[in-house]
Amino acid sequence: MRKLKNCIKHLKEETESWYFNNRHLYTGENIKNLLYGVYRYCDYIIVYDAFYDEDLKRHIEHISISHTSYKALDRNNINKKIRYIIKNFIGDNYEIDSQQITNLVLNIYEKA
């Protein structure tokens, strides 16, 4: 079995592009959401951001994970690489969005 590489790379151009195309999520008068960046790990693209929860009065960290070749991701069968991504960005206290619209992206949130 191969070892996991410890190299998660920040993608500056992709981060700028993501922000430009989704700026409605991060800018505005009463919007407190944060975009930390777009990253790559092995064959996965990770969008790392945080959404402000008005009830909790704090940011909830969030990552979206997709495969570069558009492979389906099963929320019930998380592999070793995806677990590594989650642990590095969110930690051990997380939940996977059960309202997935597509199986091409996993949305993972810090547990409140």
WOMO-V416284 format. One line per field, one symbol per residue. phi: phi as a letter, one per 40 degrees, with the letter a starting at -180 (. if undefined). psi: psi as a letter, one per 40 degrees, with the letter a starting at -180 (. if undefined). burial: + if it has 24 or more other C-alpha atoms within 12 Angstrom, else -. A space follows every 50 residues. Layout:
phi->???
psi->???
burial->???
This chain:
phi->.cccccbcbcbccccccccccbcccbbhcbcbcbbcibbbbfbbbbbbaa bcbcccfacbcabbbbccbgccbcccbccccccccdcccbhcbaacdccc cbccbbbbbccc
psi->hiiiifghhhgdddddddddefdddeiideheihhdihihhbfihhhhah hhhddefiihiiihhiidefiihheeghidddddddddddaegiihhefh dieehhhhihh.
burial->--------------+--++-------------++++++++++-+++++++ ++-------++++++++-----+-+-----++++++--++----++---- ----++++++--
